[in-house]
């Protein structure tokens, strides 16, 4: 599902490959298909694919051997646009995309864990897809002191990239609490589950360096379509 704020195509391809490698769908040492064949399968220009492969190579996940091909190399703790994004399809992986439903500057919710000193917060509500599959809803609150106004057209699909590139905020850490909860009353009528249905649930606080809290978010996800994954250590 594309949006006007979609990431550049080569970044989308790079992120997709990074998540496929992390999920184990591309084994360490596996040789990728020839570039022209791979580009045709993905429906992109060869030049776009090569930019994506160069990005994956720069992160240490690909070895490009002249005259032989491109080989997967597994690594732990790879920095990427979706480094902190933990939802994956049930099979693993899946490129995250989003659609903004609303953005508003409002008093912070009384039940949120603290996320900055300003009394107001920018509330962003979105639909979330993985690999083109609608999996959940998001409500993200950014402390109002970091931007006077934010509109839907200002946002990027990756909010952490938006924070970094547009607001100068680099998220350094996040704390998640996982459970189940009923879908909120603002669940869109065209969502495949109704408001009140029990879903997977994530509450997150995000921090700048020095443990400075700037964001609080809630995510509801369909546990039949997606799962929360956190990979640690070496396999």
C-alpha positions in Angstrom: 0.0 0.0 0.0 1.7 3.2 -1.2 1.1 6.7 0.2 2.2 10.2 -1.0 4.9 10.0 1.7 6.3 6.6 0.6 10.0 6.1 0.9 12.0 6.1 -2.3 11.6 2.8 -4.2 15.3 1.8 -3.8 14.9 2.3 0.0 11.8 0.2 0.1 13.6 -2.6 -1.8 16.6 -2.3 0.6 14.4 -2.5 3.7 12.4 -5.4 2.2 15.7 -7.4 1.7 17.0 -6.5 5.1 13.8 -7.8 6.7 13.8 -10.9 4.5 17.4 -11.7 5.6 16.6 -11.1 9.2 13.5 -13.4 9.0 15.7 -16.2 7.6 14.0 -16.3 4.2 17.4 -15.5 2.5 20.0 -17.8 4.1 23.5 -16.8 4.9 25.7 -17.5 1.8 22.7 -17.7 -0.5 23.2 -16.3 -4.0 20.6 -13.9 -5.2 19.1 -14.2 -8.7 20.9 -12.3 -11.5 20.1 -8.6 -11.2 18.1 -8.4 -14.4 16.0 -11.4 -13.5 15.5 -10.1 -9.9 14.5 -6.6 -11.2 12.0 -8.2 -13.5 10.5 -10.3 -10.7 10.2 -7.2 -8.5 8.9 -5.0 -11.2 11.6 -2.3 -10.9 14.3 -0.9 -13.1 17.8 -2.5 -12.9 19.3 0.8 -11.8 16.8 1.0 -8.9 17.6 -2.5 -7.8 21.3 -1.8 -8.0 20.9 1.2 -5.7 19.0 -1.0 -3.2 21.7 -3.7 -3.4 24.4 -1.2 -2.8 22.6 0.0 0.3 22.2 -3.6 1.6 25.9 -4.1 0.9 26.9 -1.0 2.8 25.2 -2.5 5.9 27.3 -5.7 5.6 24.4 -7.9 4.5 25.5 -8.6 1.0 28.8 -9.5 -0.7 28.9 -8.6 -4.4 31.4 -10.7 -6.2 32.4 -9.5 -9.6 31.5 -12.0 -12.3 29.8 -14.3 -9.8 26.9 -12.6 -8.2 25.4 -11.2 -5.0 25.7 -13.3 -1.8 23.8 -12.9 1.4 25.7 -12.3 4.6 23.9 -12.4 7.9 24.7 -9.8 10.6 23.2 -8.8 14.0 22.0 -5.4 14.9 21.8 -3.9 11.4 20.9 -0.2 11.3 18.0 0.5 9.0 14.9 2.7 8.5 12.9 0.1 10.5 15.5 -0.8 13.1 12.9 -0.4 15.9 9.9 -1.9 14.0 9.1 -5.3 15.5 6.0 -6.4 13.7 6.3 -9.1 11.0 4.0 -11.2 9.0 3.3 -14.6 10.4 5.7 -16.1 7.9 8.3 -13.4 8.9 9.4 -10.2 7.2 7.1 -8.0 5.2 7.8 -4.4 4.1 6.1 -1.9 6.5 3.9 0.8 4.9 1.3 3.1 6.4 -1.6 5.4 5.7 -2.2 8.4 7.9 -5.8 8.7 9.1 -5.5 11.9 11.1 -3.0 14.3 12.8 -4.0 16.6 15.6 -2.3 18.7 18.4 -4.2 17.7 21.6 -3.8 17.4 25.4 -1.8 14.3 26.1 -3.7 11.2 27.2 -4.0 10.9 30.9 -3.2 7.1 30.8 0.1 7.6 28.8 3.4 7.0 30.4 5.4 10.4 30.5 6.9 11.5 27.2 8.2 15.1 27.6 7.3 18.3 29.5 4.9 20.0 27.0 1.2 19.6 27.9 0.2 18.9 24.3 1.2 16.2 22.0 0.9 15.6 18.2 -1.4 12.6 17.9 -0.9 10.6 14.7 -3.3 7.8 13.8 -2.4 5.4 11.0 -3.3 2.1 9.3 -0.4 -0.3 9.1 0.4 -2.8 6.3 3.1 -5.5 6.1 4.0 -6.7 2.6 0.7 -5.2 1.3 -1.3 -7.0 4.1 -3.4 -4.8 6.4 -2.4 -5.8 9.9 -3.0 -3.1 12.4 -3.7 0.4 13.8 -1.3 2.8 15.3 -1.8 5.8 17.6 1.5 7.8 18.0 2.0 10.7 20.3 5.0 13.0 19.9 5.7 15.6 22.6 4.3 19.0 21.3 7.5 20.9 22.2 9.4 19.6 19.3 7.3 21.0 16.4 4.7 23.8 16.4 2.6 22.0 13.8 2.6 18.7 11.9 0.3 17.9 9.0 -0.4 14.6 7.2 1.6 15.7 4.2 4.7 16.4 6.3 5.0 12.8 7.5 7.1 10.0 6.1 6.1 6.4 6.3 8.9 5.8 8.8 8.1 8.3 11.6 11.6 7.8 13.1 13.1 8.9 9.8 10.7 11.9 9.8 11.8 12.7 13.4 15.5 12.5 12.3 15.4 14.3 9.0 12.7 16.9 9.6 12.9 17.5 13.4 16.5 16.6 14.3 15.3 14.0 16.8 17.3 10.7 16.8 15.5 7.9 18.6 18.1 6.0 20.5 16.0 3.5 22.5 12.5 2.2 22.9 10.7 0.3 25.6 7.8 -2.0 24.6 5.1 -3.6 26.7 3.2 -6.4 24.9 -0.2 -7.8 25.6 -3.8 -7.9 24.2 -6.4 -5.2 24.2 -9.7 -4.4 22.4 -9.5 -2.4 19.2 -10.2 1.3 19.8 -13.5 3.0 19.1 -11.9 4.9 16.2 -11.2 1.7 14.3 -12.2 2.5 10.7 -15.3 0.6 9.4 -13.3 -0.8 6.5 -10.8 -2.4 8.8 -11.2 -6.2 8.7 -11.9 -6.5 12.5 -14.5 -4.4 14.3 -13.9 -2.0 17.2 -13.9 -3.9 20.4 -12.4 -7.1 19.0 -9.5 -8.4 21.0 -6.1 -7.9 19.2 -2.4 -8.0 19.9 -1.3 -4.8 21.7 2.0 -2.9 22.0 2.6 0.2 24.2 5.9 1.9 23.5 7.9 4.8 24.9 10.7 6.1 22.7 13.8 8.0 23.9 16.5 10.3 22.7 20.1 9.7 23.9 20.3 10.2 27.6 16.9 8.5 28.2 14.9 11.6 27.2 11.3 10.5 26.5 9.8 12.1 23.4 7.1 9.7 22.1 4.4 7.4 23.4 2.5 5.0 21.1 -0.1 2.3 21.0 -0.3 -0.4 18.3 -3.1 -2.9 17.8 -2.4 -5.8 15.5 -4.2 -8.8 14.1 -2.4 -11.7 15.7 -3.7 -14.0 12.9 -1.8 -11.9 10.3 1.2 -10.5 12.2 3.5 -11.2 15.2 5.8 -9.3 17.4 9.5 -10.4 16.9 12.6 -9.3 18.8 15.8 -11.0 17.7 18.8 -11.0 20.2 22.2 -12.5 20.1 23.8 -14.7 17.5 22.1 -17.7 16.0 
